[in-house]
């Protein structure tokens, strides 16, 4: 049987980590910015979080660079899911803005190109997670693991 998101949280709490604040945030709904150039993939990512794993989300979609900058400067997101290939740009252009504005929101870059090109090495200077689009069903666990690790780094 697959490990549930609650199982992951409980396991970390049993290890002595205080994750009540994160658990409360998850139970009340994560505010997620999904940067995706196709609405179908935005809805797919949002549905996997909501339907498959029951995570309450307040998702917003944006892919224009100027609008992205406006959104991140005027909102506090719990997480950003960033498509790698956003013609004519790519995720690096968006990550540079986050770095320049000193925004520490956790990011997972999602792409079909992970196997075609070595984008992992290109992204290694940024503290981001990677997710292959064909593995979208793994996204919620990756997000939760990323958030737990960020919480642990911040508090321990």
Secondary structure, 3 states (H helix, E strand, C coil): CCCCHHHHHHHHHHCCCCCHHHHHHHHHCEEEEEECCCHHHHHHHHHHHHHHCCCCEEEEECCCHHHHHHHHHHCCCCEEEEECEECCEEHHHHHHHHHHCCCCCCEEEEECCCCCCCHHHHHCCCCEEEEEHHHHHHHHHHHHHHHHHHHHHHHC
